[in-house]
């Protein structure tokens, strides 16, 4: 059995886009420190602000601090026009939390489809952080596997562009 690529935070340098049989990784250099970027990535407001798929509409909860933390994202699947799910909620459950280096999450026990999303941050010496967004559905089996990837590579790439813009402009503040 072949060894899985990119298992550790600093063990693998990926090119701009990597397509594996059941995983997509997209990277982009962003002129900001890992801590500024990570603050957005650990926040439910950040998830909604940078989403390029159009599915993430709103949130309930506070920024993640550790593995096991959760927050709720209010979704609208009609944005993808693929499955008529309408609006629904998902619970984001943090499964990897390395402050200013990497964060990953799945959709908790309410969504019994084992796929996850994450970001790796690699700080450069020049004040630029290479951000890698990844989406993995390698543990999905049976007929469900045919539906993946739900989020296309283009949406991951666009989300990184929106992340860069959000870093420049600052994360929108929740309404008071």
N, C-alpha and C positions, 0 to 999 in steps of 0.2 A: 504494500500500500504506500502510495507516495505521501511524503510529508506535506502538510498544509503550509502554504506560504504565509508570511507576515504574521507569525504568531505573537510576537512581542512588540512592544511600543517602539523600540529602537533597533530591532533586529532586521528590519527589512526596509529598503527604499524602493518605493513603487514608482513607475513612470506615471504620466498624466492620467491614464485610464487603464484599468486591468479588468479583463473579463475572464472569470473562471467559470467552470460549469454551473456553479450555484452561488456566485458571489460577484458583486461589482464593486470596484474601488475607483474613485475619482479624486484627483489631487489638484490643489491650487495654492500658489503662494499668496499670502495675505499680509500686507504691511502693518502688522500689529503684534503685540506680545501674546504669548500663549495665555496669560492670565486674563487679558481683555477678551479674547476669543472664547475661552472656556466659560467665562461668566455668562455669555449668551447661550452656549451649548447646554449648560446645566439648568437653564431656566425654562419653565413652560412658556413664558412670554416670548423667549428667544426662539423656541421651536416654531411657534405660530408665525412670528415675524419673518423668519427666513425660509419658510416652506415654499417651494416652487411648484408643488403638485396641485395646490389649490384645495387640498382636502382638509388641512388643519385650519379651523375657523376660530376657535377660542380655547380657553384653558381654565382650569381650577387647580390651585395648589401653589406650592412654593418651590424655589430652586432646590435641586438635589444637592445633598451634602455627602452622601455615601451610598455604597451598594445597598440595595433593598429599598431605597426611597422611591416614592411614587408620586405622580401627579396625573391629572386627567386632562386629556385633549378632546375637545368637541370637534367631531369630524363631519365631513360631507363628501361622501363617495361619488356623488353625482359629478363632481369635478373631473373625475376620470372617465365617466360615461361608459364603464365596463360592467359593473354589477349594480343592480338597482337596490342599494342598501340605504340610500337617503342619508339622513343625519343620524349620528350615533356617537357614543363616547368610547374611548379606549383609555385604559390605564397604562401609562408608561411606567415600567419598572426598571430601575437602573440595575444592570447586571455587571458593569465594569465602571469603576470610578477611580481614576488616577489624576488628581487635581493638576490642571494645566498641561496634561499629557494625553489622556484618552478617556472617553466616556462611551458607553454602549448601553442599549436598552432593548427589552422585548416588550410585548404587550400583556405580560402577566398571565395568570392562570385562566382568565376569562376568555382568552383567545388561544385555543389549543392548537395553534399552528406555529411550530418552532422556528420563527425567523426573527432576526434582530438587525438593528441599525447602530451605527456608531461613527465616531470621529477620532482620528489620531492627530496630534499636534506635534510638529517637529520644528523646534526653534532654530533659526539660523543665526549666524553671527552678525548679520546686517540688519536686525530688527524685523525681519520678515519670517513669518511662521508658515511652513507648508502644512496645509490642512488636508487630510485625507478623509473623505466621507465613504463609508462602506455600508453595504446592504448584503446580508447573508441569509440564504434560505436553504442551506445544504442539508438541514435535518428534516425538511419537509418531505413527506413521502406520499405515495399513492396518487390518486387522481388530483389532489390539491396541487401537486408540484407543477402541473400544466398551467396553472394560473400565475406562476411566478416568472419573472419579476413583476410585482404589482406596480412598483415605482420604477420608471425607466431610467436609464443612465442619463438621459438629457435632464431629467428633473433633479438628480443628484448634482449634476454639474451646475445647473442654474441656481440651486440652493446655495452652492459655494459662492457664486457671484453675489447673491442677495446677502449672504453672510458678510462678505467684504464691504458692501454698501452699509449694512447695519453697524458694523464696527466703526466705519467712518462717521456715520450720523448719530450713533448712540441708539440703544434699545428703547423703543417706545415705552413710555410709562403707562401703567394701568390707569384707567379713569378713576377719579376720586368719587 
